[in-house]
Amino acid sequence: MLINNAGVFNSPINQTSEGFQHELVVNYFGPVFLTNLLLKREIGLKKVVNVTSSLAKYGSFFFDDLKGLQMEKKVRYRNSKLALTAFTNKIIEEYKDKDVEFMAVHPGLVVTKLGRNILPNWFSWVEIIILPLLLLLAKLPIEGAQSILYCIAEDCSSGYYGDSRRKEWPQFCDNKEAINKLYKETISLLSNF
Ligand SMILES: NC(=O)c1ccc[n+]([C@@H]2O[C@H](COP(=O)([O-])OP(=O)(O)OC[C@H]3O[C@@H](n4cnc5c(N)ncnc54)[C@H](OP(=O)(O)O)[C@@H]3O)[C@@H](O)[C@H]2O)c1
């Protein structure tokens, strides 16, 4: 089983040594690369759980700037999670005849260290009011882990999950043309490494 959980929000690092935007690498290209590497090695991978975010629905496909170097900071996270969700959707189709399940799971809003890079840039009077409200609504880490644990422990099949149940894929996953294009261009880009 592979759980692609590592993620970063508002990364202070701009560019990786390979010439990619850092936030896209951690949240999208890294999980795609690792997943494909392990699938190719045929080590008997049965389940891949990609930890995404409901913020993906505010993202957009970024074909004209695949490495993300021109991408505005405020859209990087949502775009990277859109891409990860789209990848999960596509790879289900690619491996439909194989004995492996792929899940995209949204853990909900959780109080973790994910927001560690927000304050220096975004802190304003608006945030001072909104932040305590968000913290009141947010889940504790143990609660946030439940949907991921559900995907691991239960006999779940490929699909999109949240609140410890199967859910509809976000609307952007209806755009098969864009999903196919992103998948193709991503695999082609990563084949250089
Ligand atoms: N918290 C939320 O409200 C929320 C909502 C939706 C989705 N998510 C997703 O949930 C996942 C877990 O995040 P979290 O909320 O638990 O945040 P977190 O406490 O910041 O945990 C993120 C994890 O990712 C690791 N990580 C970050 N950059 C890395 C890198 N370059 N290489 C290897 N590991 C790296 C971190 O390791 P270090 O601590 O060693 O840096 C940490 O273990 C992420 O994919 C996030 O996008 C979270």
The ligand as an ORCA input file, in Angstrom:
! r2SCAN-3c Opt
* xyz 0 1
  N      -4.793     20.140      7.310
  C      -5.788     20.303      6.479
  O      -6.769     21.026      6.758
  C      -5.790     19.581      5.162
  C      -6.914     19.729      4.330
  C      -6.934     19.086      3.111
  C      -5.862     18.301      2.728
  N      -4.763     18.172      3.555
  C      -3.659     17.340      3.095
  O      -3.315     16.405      4.081
  C      -1.951     15.990      3.903
  C      -1.246     16.006      5.229
  O      -1.093     17.355      5.644
  P      -1.251     17.824      7.160
  O      -2.462     18.632      7.244
  O      -1.064     16.666      8.090
  O      -0.027     18.859      7.251
  P       1.359     18.778      8.004
  O       1.146     18.595      9.468
  O       2.126     19.969      7.564
  O       1.997     17.461      7.409
  C       2.536     17.452      6.115
  C       3.523     16.327      6.033
  O       4.141     16.382      4.743
  C       5.544     16.270      4.929
  N       6.281     16.980      3.876
  C       6.139     18.256      3.472
  N       7.034     18.546      2.511
  C       7.754     17.419      2.299
  C       8.831     17.061      1.432
  N       9.353     17.940      0.583
  N       9.314     15.817      1.511
  C       8.802     14.923      2.370
  N       7.793     15.191      3.217
  C       7.283     16.423      3.184
  C       5.792     16.938      6.269
  O       7.037     16.510      6.766
  P       7.867     17.496      7.774
  O       6.998     17.749      8.939
  O       9.092     16.698      8.047
  O       8.116     18.750      6.994
  C       4.636     16.424      7.084
  O       4.890     15.136      7.595
  C      -1.367     16.949      2.857
  O      -1.316     16.319      1.604
  C      -2.365     18.094      2.850
  O      -2.375     18.800      1.622
  C      -4.718     18.783      4.749
*
